[in-house]
């Protein structure tokens, strides 16, 4: 990219010198300023189209306004039999950057208009004999600029595709490892719990064994979902919808003396979105397990809602039992694994102290994967 920028910068002093030597007109000076501005602000203006979607309309507006001003100046110069090499070069540069950063038909239309303006700038010199040659040179420069912009865009898309392939392969590896190493043992837990429950005469023991069986079945369902997600089309985890999240929170409530406030709701949707469901359930289970291990809270909040961005989902687990002591300790890798799985889906996980002395875990996921 540095070499490309140097290639763009080198001709700028030459075209400025050409305009200064060839013309002594205030309008040409204004065209030189506009052409230089196109050169300096091209990446800042058009770059917003991709990296910051919320700024694309403003970027397009500035771009369109610049084209209107370039068209007006070019027309006045053409009527007076003049032409600005700096302005033409600025439009050529915008053509390449536009081809690199374009998104959708509206952007392609702006790039096409830029090419027309660049090629039409020397029309005022048509009858001087040099006009057609300059127009052909402008068309050639725009073609090369378009090709370079498209090449850079293709390379960036290739890098993004390679990163997505790596994420997919990592999902597949995680799913295969989980299935090979854990599924067999979990199935054994189910069988043992069923056998013990069948011969148990103690109602409390029978209830505890039934919970073990249900939890093991849910773990098997999540393993199968992860295996399904390792393919091209991620699948929803069985039992990973809102009802399952309610069940996890309610089962936790029966095992603690703390008040558990459950606010699980997604307005306009009855279920958590497909691939995110398994990660949400695992994050909630791990967070509540950590409450048991590390705290003795009086109040625990479980909340699932949308983020400020309507396309995002937030799971928040907060407790007021920081440093109060719990029933045991884990190995510290549970939330790290959840964080890794969230990042594979384009989300994030944060765990730490919150204002007021509480401890909270916050998981944010997009409604669709990356």
N, C-alpha and C positions, 0 to 999 in steps of 0.2 A: 504493500500500500504506500510506503514511503517513496518508492521509485515512481509510482503512478503520480503522486502529488508533485514530485519534481518535474515530471514530464509536462504537467499542467502549468506549473509556475514559470518555467523557462520562457515560453513564448510571450508572456505578459509584458515584460519590458520592451520587447520588439514591436508589438502592436501599438503600445503607447507611443513609442518613438515614431512609428509610421504615421500615426494620426497627427502628432505635433508637427512633423515636417511637411505633411501633405496639405493640411488645412489650418487656416487661422480664423476659426469661427467659434463663437461661444456655444452654439448648439453641439458642435463636435466635442468641445470640452465636456459638456453635460453628458453626452453619449459615452465619453471615456470614463467618467465617474460611474455611470450606471453599469458599464461593462465590467469595471473593476469590482464594483459591489457584487455583481453576479458571481465573479470569481471568488471573492472572499467569503461570501455568505452561502454559497451553494450547498456545502455539506451541512452547515448549521440549519438551513431552512428545510432542505429536502430530507435530511436525515431524520427529522422528527416524524416523517410519514410512517416509519417502521418502528423505531424504538419507543415512541410515545404516542399511542393511538389517539389519546384524547386531544393531542395538539395537531393532528393531521388536518382538520378543517382550517385552522388558522394558518398552517404552513401552506396549504393549497391557496388560501386567499392571498397571502403575500406573493406567492409564485405567480398567480394570475395577474395581480396588480403590476408586478414587474414586467410581465409580458405585454400588458396594455401600454405601459410607459415606453417600452422598447418599440412597440409598433408605432406609437405616435411619433417618437423621435425619428425612427427610421423613415417614416412617411415624409416628415418635414425635410429631412436631409436629402431624400431621393428627389423631392420636388425642386430642391436647389442644386441638384446634380452632384451631391456629396455622399460620402459613405464613411462609417466609422469601423475600422478594423478591430478596435478594442471591444465595441459592443457586439460585433459578430462573434469574436472569440469567446466572450462571456456566454452568449447563447449556445455556442458549440459545447462549452463546458457543462452548462445546465442540461443539455441533451444527454450527455453521458451519465451524469449523476442521477438524472430522472430515470433513465433506463435501469440504473442500479437499484434505486429505491422505490420504484413505482409499485403501487398496490391497486389493482382494479382498473376498470375502464376509464374512470375520471382522470386518474393519473396518466394513463396512456394517451388520453386526448391532449392533456397539457404538454406532454413530451412531443406529440405530433405537431402541435401549434408552434412549439419552440423551434423545431426543424424548419417549418415553413418560414418563420420570421428570420432565422439565420440565413437561409438560402435567398430570401427576398431582399435582404439589406442592400446588396450592391446594385439593385435594379436602376438606381438613379444614374449609373454610369453605363447604361446599356448602349447608348448611342456614342459613347466614347471608345467603343471597341473592346475595352477591358472588362466591361460589365459581365457579359456571358462567362468569361473566363473566371472571374471572381465568384460568380454564382456556382459554377461547377466546382471550384475549389471548396466553397462553403459546404456544398452537398457532400463532397468527399470527406471533409473533416467531420461532418455530422454523422456520416455512416461509420467512420472509424470510432467516433465517440460512443455511438450506440453499441457497437460491437464490444468495446472495452467494458462499458457499463453492464451489458448482458453477461459478459464473461465473469466479471466480479460477482454478479448476482448468482450465477450458476455455481461458482465456487463456494459461496456462503451457504447456498442451499444444500450443496454436497456435504459440507461440514455439519450442518444441522441434521441431515439425514443420517450421517454416520453416528452422531451423538444419540439420536433416537434409536438406532440399531443397537448401540451399546446398552441403552436402558432396557430395551426389549430382551436382549440376551441375558442381562443381569436378572430381570424378572424371571426368565425361564430357569436360570441357574438356581435362584432362590427357591422357586417352586419345586424343582426337582430334588434339591437337598432336603427341603421340608418334607416332601412326600416320602423319600427314601428313608430318612432317618427317624421321622416322628410318626408317620401314619400308622405304621405297624404297631408301635407301642401304644398309641392312643386307642387303636382297635382292641388291643388286649385289655386296656382299662375298661372299655365298654363291656366287654364280655365278663370280666371279673365283677364289675358292679352289678350287672344283671344277675349273675349267679349268686352273689352275696345277698342281693335284695330278695331273691326268690326264697331263701331259707331263713331270712331274718324275721324274728318275732317282735323286735323292739320297734315301735312306730317311728321314734326319732332316728334310729339307725337306718330304717328303710327310707325315710325322707332324705337323709344325707346321701345315701347311695343313689337315690333317684336324681339328686342334684348333680352328683358326680357323673352319672350316665348322660344327663342332658348336656353338661359342659363338654364332655368328651365328644358327643355327637356334633356339637357346634364347632369344636376344634377340627373335626374331620371335614365338616362342611366348608370351613375356611381354607383348609388345605386343598380341597378339590377346586375351590374358587381360584386359588392362586395358580394351580396348574392350568385351569381354563384361561386365566389372564395372561399366561405366557405365550398364547397364540396371538394372531393378528387382531382379533376382536375381543377385548376384555369382557368378561362376563360378570354378572352380579353374583355376589356370594350368597348362597342359600341362607336365609335367616339373618341377613346383614342389613335389613331395612330398619325403619323407625321402631317397629314393634320389638325387634331384637335388642335395640339399644335401650328401650324401656325395660325389657326383661333384665338386662345386665344391671341397670341402675336399681331396679326394685329388688333384685336378689341381694345386692350390696346392702340395701336399706334393712333387710332382715337380719344382717350379720353385724350391725353396729348400733350403738346407743345414740349416735348422733342423729340430728334431724337432717334428712336428705331431701333437698328441693330439686325436683326433676322438671326441667323446662325443655322438652324435646319437641321441636316443631319446625317444619319447613313450609311456610305459607305457599300455597299453590302447588304443592307436591306432597303426595302421600308417602313417598319413599326417599331414602337417600340415593343419590345417583350411583349407577352400576359399580364400577371398579372402586369407587371411594368407600362403598359400604363396608367392605372387609377391614380397611384401614381404620375407619371410624370406630368400628366395634373393637378392634384390637387396642386402639389408643384408649378407649374408655375403660376396657378391662384392665389394662396395664396401669392406668392412672388410679383407678379405685383400689387395685391391689397395692399400689404404693402408699395409699392413704392408710390401709391396714398395717403395712410394714413400718411406716415411719412416723405416724401421727396418731393422736387421740383427739379428733376434732369434736366440736359440739355442733357444727353446721357444715354440711357438704353441699355444694351447688353443682348440678350437672345441667349444662345448657347447650342445646344445639340450635343454631340459627344461621341466617345468612350474614355474610360480611357486608361491608359498605358497597362492595362490588356485587351486584345481584347474581353474578355467575360463581360466587364463592360460597363456601360453607365453613362455619366455625364451630368447633366443639370446645367447650370450656369446662374444666373441672377445677373447682376451688374449695379449699378447706381451711379452717382457722386453727389447725392443730400443729403448726410448724414447731419443730424441736420439742414436741410434747412426749415423744417416745411412742413406739409402736410395738407390734408383736414379733418383729423380726426384721431381717435385712435381706435384700436380694443381691444379685451380682452386679447391678447397675447397668446392665446392657439392654433391659427391656425397652425403655423409651428410646434408646439409641437405635434399636432395630426399627421401631415404629417411625422414628424420624427419617431413617433411610428409605423406608417404603413410601412415606409421604412425599419425599423429594423425588422419587421415581415417578410419581403422579403429578409433579409440578407444584406440590404444596410445601408446607413448613410446619415445624413443631417447636414450641417454646415452653420451657418449664423453669420456674423460678419464683422468688418471693414477689408478692404483690403489695400495693399500698394497703396499709391497715394491718400489717402483720400476717396476712394470709399467704398461702402457697397455691399457685395455680399452674395448670397445664393447659396450653392453648394449641389446638390443631387447626390449621387452615388448609382447605383443599379446594381446588377448582372443581366445578361441576363435571368437567370432562378432563381426561388425562392430557398430558403435554402433547 
